[in-house]
Amino acid sequence: MFLNTLTPKFYVALTGTSSLISGLILIFEWWYFRKYGTSFIEQVSVSHLRPLLGGVDSSSPSNSNTSNGEADSNRQSVSECKVWRNPLNLFRGAEYNRYTWVTGREPLTYYDMNLSAQDHQTFFTCDSDHLRPADAIMQKAWRERNPQARISAAHEALELEENIQAVEQMTCATAYILLAEEEATTIMEAERLFKQALKAGETCYRRSQQLQHHGTQYEAQHRRDTNVLVYIKRRLAMCSRKLGRTREAVKMMRDLMKEFPLLSMFNIHENLLESLLELQNYADVQAVLAKYDDISLPKSATICYTAALLKARAVSDKFSPEAASRRGLSTAEMNAVEAIHRAVEFNPHVPKYLLEMKSLILPPEHILKRGDSEAIAYAFFHLQHWKRVEGALNLLHCTWEGTFRMIPYPLEKGHLFYPYPICTETADRELLPMFHEVSVYPKKELPFFILFTAGLCSFTAMLALLTHQFPELMGVFAKAFLSTLFAPLNFIMEKVESILPSSLWHQLTRI
């Protein structure tokens, strides 16, 4: 009786409302997936509904071994997702700001610059800075968010130093560092300021070196002065490299690594590798790799891909995929292919930039190892070295995708390295600017609920359109469909009525 009273307008309203609701769910699901890389409905189901429906609690004693294994893997994942200082980072004033002036785009994110501010406070300040007025000003300057305020504070610190002592005895090296990094608009100007910083930094270093054993305060000062001196010398070497004095840059980096062998946090060897590749001094590159490409040392895209480049160089000029398929790979070619597979497994994002399948942007000041940010930083400086080796990019193009056949489930099990960390996409989105499309690995399939809501939205929209165009016909179809849907229930009700006495059925309906 109820179905016979429904009008075509009801069916139009019903299907239209269903289409609208499913369309809104689809839009929200797609936005959430693009932003966070997962389905909102699936996340809610796993996080909240499964425990209510009797899901297994990972904290139960019966699963203690499993929990310990997951904790170990999570600990490894956290260490893999550590953000590192980019050893080849550009100069803000002379390079990043010039890009902003030309394009109107900001190449650095707030998260990236905030990490740099934390690095500066760690490396360039200590607890005794309040004892020297200029250092106290610089301690506040490194915390400033406004670039102009930082530059003004650096000038104020230098003016205060000039009023206290002669220029030859200036000791506020960090003020010169800030001006070289952020105010200098050319590399030559930055180099001039870094040379002034070097004089002040060496004065402070010699003084604190003599007093470092007199107490914890002097030890902290010496550690700070050491960091400042190493930073200045490394940046001066980078200035020489950028100005074309590559041999001079190599000598400065070698001397720096020899003088401070324990300061591996600056990764100076990666600067040295890039400069040696520019000189095409491949024997020295191999010597550096032999020292740093060790199983006990942390890897990087620079280490893995440089090792692959050297092995590819031995065979790439004569390599032909057609000839290799006919006769098979020689031992040298097999070694080169294995080195490429090793490099691609470590960072699968690099080949697209080296093969120019994806456009490059300016590298960030911090990178995530095995992530898109590291791939950009590597390709930005090393693409020219791959192009210089005849046939290297062709060999890479023919072989790099074969890596993925060896690791069908990279998030669960790796071949030569730990499983690929799942946190890289989120961290890279924080490090890289919004106008860059972040490379995602492995490529994510669209969640089921996005496909389901898309199908539901399309189906209900089609029903609403047909009902609006052909109300009588769709009304007949709707009634027929509902009658068919409720036919088993009607059949069961008829059987129950035939079996039960009519008086008993009457009493049950009254209840």
WOVENBEL-V168382 format. One record per helix or strand. SS is the DSSP state (H for helix, E for strand). FROM is the first residue (numbers start at 0). LEN is the number of residues. If there is no record, write none. Layout:
ss->SS from->FROM len->LEN
ss->SS from->FROM len->LEN
This chain:
ss->H from->2 len->3
ss->H from->7 len->29
ss->H from->39 len->13
ss->H from->60 len->20
ss->E from->82 len->3
ss->H from->91 len->12
ss->H from->109 len->15
ss->H from->126 len->5
ss->H from->132 len->9
ss->H from->146 len->18
ss->H from->166 len->3
ss->H from->172 len->11
ss->H from->186 len->28
ss->H from->215 len->27
ss->H from->245 len->14
ss->H from->263 len->3
ss->H from->267 len->11
ss->H from->281 len->11
ss->H from->300 len->13
ss->H from->315 len->3
ss->H from->320 len->7
ss->H from->330 len->16
ss->H from->349 len->5
ss->E from->365 len->3
ss->H from->371 len->17
ss->H from->391 len->15
ss->H from->423 len->8
ss->H from->447 len->22
ss->H from->470 len->29
ss->H from->501 len->9
